[in-house]
Amino acid sequence: MFSEWAWLIPALPAVSVLIITFTGRALPRRGAEVGLVAMAAALVLSLVVAWEVFSHNAGITQAIGPAGEAQAAPGGAEAFLLERGLTLTPLGGDLTVELGMRVDGLTAMMFLLVSAVSLMVHVYSVGYLRDDPRFTYFFALLSLFSFSMLLLVIASDLLVLLVGWELVGICSFLLIGFWWEDKHNQDASIKAFLTTKLGDVGLIIGVVALAGMFGTFSIQGVLDGIAAGGFEQGLLTFALLAMVLGAVGKSAQFPLHTWLPDAMAGPTPVSALIHAATMVTAGVFLVARLFPAYQAAPAAQATLAVIGAITLVMAGLLALVQTDLKKVLAYSTVSQLGYMVAALSFSYVAGIFHLFTHGFFKALLFLGAGSVIHAAHSNHMTDMGGLRRVMPVTFWTFLAGSLALIAIPPLAGFWSKDEILVAAFEAGGYTGGLVLVLGLLGGLITAFYMTRALYLVFAGEFRGHGHPHESEPAMTAPLVALAVPAVAIGWINLPFPAVQPLSFSSWVMFDVDYWVANPIELNAAIAALATALALAGVLGARAIYREAPERDPVHHLGLLSHVLERRYYLDDLYTDLIARTAVRDRLAPAAVWFSDRVLDGAVYWSGRGTAALGRVLYDTGDQRGIDGAINGLGASALWSGARMRLAQSGNVQLYAGALFIGVFVLAVVFATGA
């Protein structure tokens, strides 16, 4: 099996990082060619792995027939799963760490998405950052990020997954703040880092709790333990809810979503790679990876449904009043991630199918926005207009991505979003009803704000400065390539019984019995209602913006507009109340007083006490032995004092690193104690 060599997929960008870092500046294309070759090779290998997984699973599902018609899978039939690795016992037999890989349908799907989008971003970046002085550094970071995300995807052990998770966060911090000369970019990168780290604390707690329950960090070991039963239900729910916090931070769900729109300060290719198709989907991937565990914890599933439903509407409303094109797409991303999170409370396939389709058309939209910004020399739609005539390739591809996002049939977004609504309808209950109603409302809002963006950017007359023109082929070629899956990728999971054995759902299945019991269905009434609401949003925005795109009434709705423009005052709460009032006016002086009085005093008096004790011992004991002891104690006091002062450096990365190391040590102690 070629899947035995799947570890090469993350290894290729890892090698690319080293080559670009040490030799990139001396190469003809300043290292870009290395990153391009590495990601192209990774995409080819991902296609091979995807085909192998699909062939295996399709063979089983064809033998069964259409899902829902059989009572159970044939005996011995199992979905594709390959695990290979090295088991380490760093602390003896009490703790094991699996340095290995886990290849299944979910892994194959994420490999294909990450490598395809990353390759398109690499190609696009050649044109977008051609004249940037840190061109080589940028491509090294792109390769490092791609490696980190692929490592997270292939991990067979929760600790290795956690390493990939943290590396992704570090890369995001570096790429958002790539143009660090601008303080706005610095602030955005720090905000993203700190907000996601808050969620990461929950993830670490959840990982430790699961390891304590089942005695292993192995993902399969945890899932086997849950399948065997006999676990403490309350502790499992606690662990999974803690991991939900990690997903909320990384996937920008309410109330930790505020970092993502500000992260648009980074280069547009970064927005397409990290904040559309890869890093922000890490939280969704985490929940999908542990989906059988969440099935065993109804309270955690209900929490996912409520958080996702709130997020998808809340973020959609915020997109209505944005004038920055990238922020419109950023809030759209938050909203669509809400759909995915809510879907995973009901259906494994619905959640990751929307993750898959959304990755392609949202990457297309971000890259299209970059093409427009590159031509108009502004992020603001008030400085655009009339670009349809001078940028035809960008316009038509952006239109295709917009229609896919709006979920107009038969484009990709229609099929994946419809699957979410159908899953919510069939789930029923309060959570199912909440997701269905808010999901339909979210579709209406999405159609309105994307149609508004299309008119403000491409219709009317150009309102900016200069002479905009179509982008160079290095930037338009990825747009055309991504437009194809934006239109057609949804067709791989058509909700018709005859094609289900060869569909997306059979490709990514984790369990044959689950696939049999959860067929993909088309509810004509829901599909018609969702499409009608989407068309209503399109026609409503068209009626408002067709004649005079420059008139933007969403900013003249009184209190509603004010609340939306202030982003529900959440940034004011986080920044003003907590960061400024609490930290600067209270906590910061307290920290200074604690440092100057308590820590320094402790060091001083420990030194005085050591000296006094030394004098007593010197008068009563052996002088050479006592001299050595006194000198050692004195040196240790000086050393510890110096280290304590260094710890108060104000360096956020140092604090985060210390936190991570400390929690890891506690995790080891907890695991070995258990």
Salt bridges, closest charged atoms under 4 A:
GLU4 OE2 - ARG84 NH2 2.79
GLU83 OE2 - ARG102 NH1 3.20
ASP104 OD2 - ARG102 NE 3.67
ASP104 OD2 - ARG289 NH1 2.70
GLU166 OE1 - LYS197 NZ 2.59
GLU181 OE2 - ARG134 NH1 2.80
ASP187 OD2 - LYS183 NZ 3.02
ASP200 OD2 - LYS197 NZ 2.72
ASP200 OD2 - LYS250 NZ 3.99
ASP262 OD2 - LYS191 NZ 2.66
ASP262 OD1 - LYS327 NZ 3.96
ASP262 OD1 - ARG567 NH1 3.26
GLU461 OE1 - ARG389 NH2 3.71
GLU472 OE1 - ARG130 NH2 2.35
ASP552 OD2 - ARG452 NH2 2.68
ASP552 OD2 - HIS555 NE2 3.42
GLU565 OE2 - HIS555 ND1 2.70
ASP571 OD1 - LYS191 NZ 2.34
ASP571 OD2 - ARG567 NE 3.14
ASP572 OD2 - ARG566 NH2 2.76
ASP576 OD1 - ARG580 NH1 2.73
ASP585 OD1 - ARG584 NE 3.92
ASP600 OD2 - ARG645 NH2 3.11
